[in-house]
Amino acid sequence: MRAVVQTVSRASVTVEGEVVGKISDGLLVLLGVTHADTGTTAATMARKVHELRILPDEKSAADLGAPLLVVSQFTLYADTSRGRRPGWSAAAPAAVAEPLFTAFVEALRARGATVETGRFRTHMLVESVNVGPNTVIIDL
């Protein structure tokens, strides 16, 4: 599992003209799933993201109760080692990735996090205002 985590003053996801997820003063999480990931991986990633100390005064979303906007992002597993066209073989297929994406979100919520999401397997418009800018990549 791979996450790109950004501190944001605001972020939103729009699908077909409808805002489906929106937060202020929290974390935007782009989440990619690969073939070897499991429910345990999702829970571990949720803990790491929730406790990541990248908010002001070295605080985490868990410390501050900051909201998270989680967006599925299979393109985080793009293979660009050959040519100019990315390969997607490292990304888990939707049938595998969607339940693990959901498990990640549910694990965050079980920890008490306020979580908004995009919509899996749709064309999304993701807008964000990065603060810092602070962007961290987490690989499990």
Disulfide bonds with the S-S distance in Angstrom:
none
